[in-house]
Amino acid sequence: MNKVFMTGYYQGVVEVAPASLSAAKVEELAITMTIQHLRHAGMKVSMIHDFLVLDIQANERLVNRHINDDDQLETVQAKLLSSAFTKRGYIK
């Protein structure tokens, strides 16, 4: 995969994230979704890390927290999205 595609994927997540999420939560959602997508595409962890931290300039602490935790990526994403819709009154 090339950097243009990967950057577009990350930016796409940022652009379509629910408006009720804070900037920090949007970044965490974009990081976790990008990690999951690139892991499924077979990219090495070191390449994903370098792309997110060096090219995208994502929060390195968040990248490091989620990069090796494949089992929890979907759970984190679900919690972030759930919190966005709970704030908007869609989920009680």
DRENRO-882580 format. One record per residue: x, y, z of N, C-alpha, C in turn; residue in one letter. Coordinates in nm, 3 decimals, padded with zeros to 5 digits. Atoms other than C-alpha are relative to their C-alpha. Example, Ala and Ser with C-alpha at 12.3 -4.5 7.8 and 13.67 -1.06 7.14 Angstrom:
<sites>
+---------+---------+---------+---------+---------+---------+---------+---------+---------+---------+
|   neast |  nnorth |     nup |  caeast | canorth |    caup |   ceast |  cnorth |     cup | residuo |
+---------+---------+---------+---------+---------+---------+---------+---------+---------+---------+
|  00.089 | -00.119 |  00.000 |  01.230 | -00.450 |  00.780 |  00.090 |  00.120 |  00.000 |       a |
| -00.082 | -00.119 | -00.006 |  01.367 | -00.106 |  00.714 | -00.077 |  00.109 |  00.073 |       s |
+---------+---------+---------+---------+---------+---------+---------+---------+---------+---------+
</sites>
This chain:
<sites>
+---------+---------+---------+---------+---------+---------+---------+---------+---------+---------+
|   neast |  nnorth |     nup |  caeast | canorth |    caup |   ceast |  cnorth |     cup | residuo |
+---------+---------+---------+---------+---------+---------+---------+---------+---------+---------+
|  00.083 | -00.118 |  00.000 |  00.000 |  00.000 |  00.000 |  00.087 |  00.123 |  00.000 |       m |
| -00.081 | -00.121 |  00.003 |  00.121 |  00.345 | -00.072 | -00.047 |  00.101 |  00.103 |       n |
|  00.029 | -00.097 | -00.105 |  00.128 |  00.641 |  00.162 | -00.120 |  00.087 | -00.034 |       k |
|  00.115 | -00.082 |  00.039 | -00.130 |  00.835 | -00.038 | -00.129 | -00.070 |  00.040 |       v |
|  00.119 |  00.076 | -00.038 | -00.387 |  00.560 |  00.010 | -00.016 | -00.005 |  00.151 |       f |
|  00.006 |  00.011 | -00.145 | -00.302 |  00.515 |  00.376 | -00.038 |  00.134 |  00.065 |       m |
|  00.034 | -00.132 | -00.051 | -00.319 |  00.889 |  00.440 | -00.147 |  00.031 | -00.026 |       t |
|  00.140 | -00.021 |  00.035 | -00.653 |  00.905 |  00.261 | -00.094 | -00.079 |  00.090 |       g |
|  00.082 |  00.081 | -00.090 | -00.790 |  00.624 |  00.475 | -00.010 |  00.067 |  00.136 |       y |
| -00.003 | -00.066 | -00.130 | -00.684 |  00.797 |  00.797 | -00.084 |  00.128 | -00.003 |       y |
|  00.072 | -00.126 |  00.011 | -00.819 |  01.133 |  00.680 | -00.150 | -00.024 | -00.019 |       q |
|  00.140 |  00.034 |  00.019 | -01.144 |  00.970 |  00.570 | -00.069 | -00.031 |  00.132 |       g |
|  00.057 |  00.031 | -00.133 | -01.203 |  00.835 |  00.920 | -00.020 |  00.129 |  00.078 |       v |
|  00.010 | -00.127 | -00.071 | -01.135 |  01.180 |  01.065 | -00.120 |  00.081 | -00.052 |       v |
|  00.105 | -00.082 |  00.060 | -01.377 |  01.345 |  00.823 | -00.141 | -00.053 |  00.026 |       e |
|  00.136 |  00.055 | -00.018 | -01.669 |  01.106 |  00.880 | -00.031 | -00.036 |  00.145 |       v |
|  00.024 |  00.028 | -00.142 | -01.632 |  01.069 |  01.257 | -00.116 |  00.086 |  00.050 |       a |
|  00.111 | -00.078 | -00.055 | -01.937 |  01.180 |  01.454 |  00.048 |  00.132 |  00.060 |       p |
| -00.038 | -00.133 | -00.047 | -01.925 |  01.551 |  01.536 | -00.001 |  00.012 |  00.152 |       a |
|  00.007 | -00.008 | -00.146 | -02.004 |  01.481 |  01.901 |  00.125 | -00.054 |  00.069 |       s |
| -00.126 |  00.046 | -00.060 | -01.662 |  01.322 |  01.954 |  00.099 |  00.114 |  00.011 |       l |
| -00.105 | -00.100 | -00.015 | -01.382 |  01.537 |  02.087 |  00.111 | -00.028 | -00.101 |       s |
| -00.112 |  00.018 |  00.093 | -01.073 |  01.589 |  01.873 |  00.089 | -00.116 |  00.042 |       a |
| -00.084 |  00.110 | -00.050 | -00.879 |  01.347 |  02.094 | -00.064 | -00.135 | -00.030 |       a |
|  00.071 |  00.126 |  00.027 | -01.146 |  01.077 |  02.053 | -00.003 | -00.030 | -00.149 |       k |
| -00.004 |  00.019 |  00.145 | -01.157 |  01.132 |  01.676 |  00.137 | -00.054 | -00.040 |       v |
| -00.135 |  00.048 |  00.031 | -00.780 |  01.086 |  01.663 |  00.016 | -00.146 |  00.043 |       e |
| -00.010 |  00.138 | -00.046 | -00.803 |  00.768 |  01.870 | -00.077 | -00.095 | -00.091 |       e |
|  00.078 |  00.082 |  00.093 | -01.077 |  00.633 |  01.642 |  00.075 | -00.019 | -00.131 |       l |
| -00.075 |  00.009 |  00.126 | -00.872 |  00.713 |  01.332 |  00.123 | -00.089 |  00.014 |       a |
| -00.119 |  00.082 | -00.024 | -00.561 |  00.553 |  01.481 | -00.039 | -00.148 |  00.007 |       i |
|  00.037 |  00.142 | -00.016 | -00.738 |  00.232 |  01.583 | -00.053 | -00.059 | -00.130 |       t |
|  00.053 |  00.053 |  00.126 | -00.922 |  00.197 |  01.253 |  00.110 | -00.018 | -00.103 |       m |
| -00.111 |  00.011 |  00.094 | -00.607 |  00.261 |  01.052 |  00.090 | -00.118 |  00.036 |       t |
| -00.081 |  00.116 | -00.042 | -00.406 |  00.011 |  01.257 | -00.069 | -00.129 | -00.041 |       i |
|  00.073 |  00.123 |  00.033 | -00.676 | -00.252 |  01.213 | -00.001 | -00.024 | -00.151 |       q |
|  00.005 |  00.014 |  00.146 | -00.708 | -00.187 |  00.840 |  00.136 | -00.044 | -00.055 |       h |
| -00.132 |  00.032 |  00.052 | -00.334 | -00.200 |  00.778 |  00.050 | -00.135 |  00.050 |       l |
| -00.037 |  00.134 | -00.049 | -00.284 | -00.508 |  00.997 | -00.069 | -00.107 | -00.086 |       r |
|  00.073 |  00.095 |  00.085 | -00.553 | -00.687 |  00.793 |  00.060 | -00.006 | -00.140 |       h |
| -00.065 | -00.004 |  00.131 | -00.366 | -00.580 |  00.479 |  00.138 | -00.064 |  00.004 |       a |
| -00.127 |  00.071 | -00.011 | -00.057 | -00.757 |  00.613 |  00.122 |  00.087 |  00.022 |       g |
| -00.115 | -00.086 | -00.024 |  00.161 | -00.459 |  00.695 |  00.065 | -00.031 |  00.134 |       m |
| -00.075 |  00.022 | -00.123 |  00.431 | -00.495 |  00.958 | -00.033 |  00.109 |  00.101 |       k |
|  00.028 | -00.094 | -00.108 |  00.374 | -00.329 |  01.294 |  00.093 |  00.121 | -00.006 |       v |
| -00.096 | -00.111 |  00.004 |  00.690 | -00.121 |  01.256 | -00.034 |  00.100 | -00.112 |       s |
|  00.038 | -00.089 |  00.111 |  00.571 |  00.018 |  00.921 | -00.124 |  00.081 |  00.035 |       m |
|  00.122 | -00.070 | -00.040 |  00.229 |  00.105 |  01.062 |  00.036 |  00.109 |  00.101 |       i |
| -00.043 | -00.096 | -00.101 |  00.390 |  00.275 |  01.362 |  00.069 |  00.120 | -00.065 |       h |
| -00.074 | -00.109 |  00.064 |  00.630 |  00.478 |  01.148 | -00.091 |  00.087 | -00.086 |       d |
|  00.094 | -00.077 |  00.082 |  00.353 |  00.580 |  00.909 | -00.084 |  00.092 |  00.088 |       f |
|  00.087 | -00.081 | -00.084 |  00.122 |  00.699 |  01.185 |  00.076 |  00.110 |  00.075 |       l |
| -00.074 | -00.096 | -00.083 |  00.386 |  00.871 |  01.398 |  00.081 |  00.098 | -00.085 |       v |
| -00.088 | -00.087 |  00.077 |  00.626 |  01.007 |  01.137 | -00.071 |  00.072 | -00.115 |       l |
|  00.065 | -00.060 |  00.117 |  00.405 |  01.069 |  00.834 | -00.128 |  00.075 |  00.036 |       d |
|  00.127 | -00.062 | -00.039 |  00.064 |  01.143 |  00.986 |  00.019 |  00.092 |  00.120 |       i |
| -00.029 | -00.071 | -00.124 |  00.213 |  01.281 |  01.310 | -00.113 | -00.019 |  00.102 |       q |
|  00.102 |  00.037 | -00.099 | -00.049 |  01.100 |  01.517 |  00.066 | -00.007 |  00.137 |       a |
| -00.045 |  00.006 | -00.138 | -00.021 |  01.092 |  01.893 |  00.071 | -00.133 |  00.025 |       n |
| -00.081 |  00.122 | -00.014 |  00.261 |  00.844 |  01.957 | -00.044 | -00.085 |  00.118 |       e |
|  00.048 |  00.075 | -00.117 |  00.125 |  00.748 |  02.299 | -00.121 | -00.086 | -00.036 |       r |
|  00.117 |  00.077 |  00.043 | -00.206 |  00.642 |  02.143 |  00.038 | -00.112 | -00.097 |       l |
| -00.046 |  00.103 |  00.095 | -00.032 |  00.458 |  01.860 |  00.062 | -00.115 |  00.077 |       v |
| -00.067 |  00.105 | -00.076 |  00.186 |  00.267 |  02.106 | -00.098 | -00.079 |  00.086 |       n |
|  00.098 |  00.070 | -00.083 | -00.113 |  00.185 |  02.326 | -00.078 | -00.104 | -00.081 |       r |
|  00.089 |  00.086 |  00.079 | -00.309 |  00.026 |  02.040 |  00.070 | -00.088 | -00.104 |       h |
| -00.066 |  00.066 |  00.113 | -00.050 | -00.102 |  01.791 |  00.011 | -00.152 |  00.015 |       i |
| -00.018 |  00.143 | -00.020 | -00.002 | -00.446 |  01.946 | -00.123 | -00.068 |  00.061 |       n |
|  00.118 |  00.051 | -00.068 | -00.353 | -00.496 |  02.078 | -00.113 | -00.029 | -00.100 |       d |
|  00.097 |  00.033 |  00.104 | -00.537 | -00.649 |  01.780 | -00.136 | -00.041 |  00.056 |       d |
|  00.124 |  00.053 | -00.056 | -00.796 | -00.815 |  02.002 | -00.093 |  00.110 |  00.052 |       d |
|  00.081 | -00.106 | -00.061 | -00.913 | -00.487 |  02.152 | -00.033 |  00.116 | -00.094 |       q |
|  00.023 | -00.112 |  00.090 | -00.917 | -00.260 |  01.845 | -00.148 |  00.023 | -00.028 |       l |
|  00.143 | -00.014 |  00.028 | -01.281 | -00.329 |  01.761 | -00.076 |  00.045 |  00.124 |       e |
|  00.065 | -00.041 | -00.124 | -01.382 | -00.291 |  02.126 |  00.019 |  00.149 |  00.025 |       t |
| -00.028 | -00.142 | -00.018 | -01.215 |  00.049 |  02.149 | -00.083 |  00.082 | -00.099 |       v |
|  00.078 | -00.071 |  00.101 | -01.380 |  00.160 |  01.825 | -00.148 |  00.003 |  00.037 |       q |
|  00.141 |  00.008 | -00.039 | -01.721 |  00.042 |  01.945 | -00.031 |  00.093 |  00.117 |       a |
|  00.022 | -00.088 | -00.115 | -01.685 |  00.227 |  02.275 |  00.003 |  00.147 | -00.041 |       k |
| -00.008 | -00.138 |  00.046 | -01.582 |  00.548 |  02.101 | -00.127 |  00.040 | -00.075 |       l |
|  00.119 | -00.031 |  00.078 | -01.872 |  00.533 |  01.857 | -00.125 |  00.000 |  00.089 |       l |
|  00.114 |  00.005 | -00.091 | -02.116 |  00.435 |  02.130 | -00.009 |  00.128 |  00.082 |       s |
|  00.001 | -00.123 | -00.079 | -02.012 |  00.735 |  02.338 | -00.047 |  00.118 | -00.084 |       s |
|  00.044 | -00.108 |  00.089 | -02.071 |  00.962 |  02.037 | -00.151 |  00.000 | -00.015 |       a |
|  00.144 |  00.007 |  00.020 | -02.424 |  00.838 |  01.987 | -00.077 |  00.011 |  00.131 |       f |
|  00.064 | -00.019 | -00.130 | -02.503 |  00.833 |  02.359 | -00.012 |  00.149 |  00.029 |       t |
|  00.003 | -00.144 | -00.020 | -02.414 |  01.202 |  02.376 | -00.110 |  00.066 | -00.081 |       k |
|  00.099 | -00.059 |  00.089 | -02.651 |  01.274 |  02.089 | -00.141 | -00.046 |  00.032 |       r |
|  00.131 |  00.044 | -00.041 | -02.937 |  01.093 |  02.258 | -00.056 | -00.117 | -00.080 |       g |
|  00.047 |  00.114 |  00.080 | -02.959 |  00.803 |  02.011 | -00.003 | -00.129 |  00.081 |       y |
| -00.008 |  00.119 | -00.084 | -02.866 |  00.546 |  02.274 | -00.020 |  00.045 |  00.144 |       i |
|  00.025 | -00.038 | -00.140 | -02.997 |  00.560 |  02.629 |  00.047 | -00.109 |  00.092 |       k |
+---------+---------+---------+---------+---------+---------+---------+---------+---------+---------+
</sites>
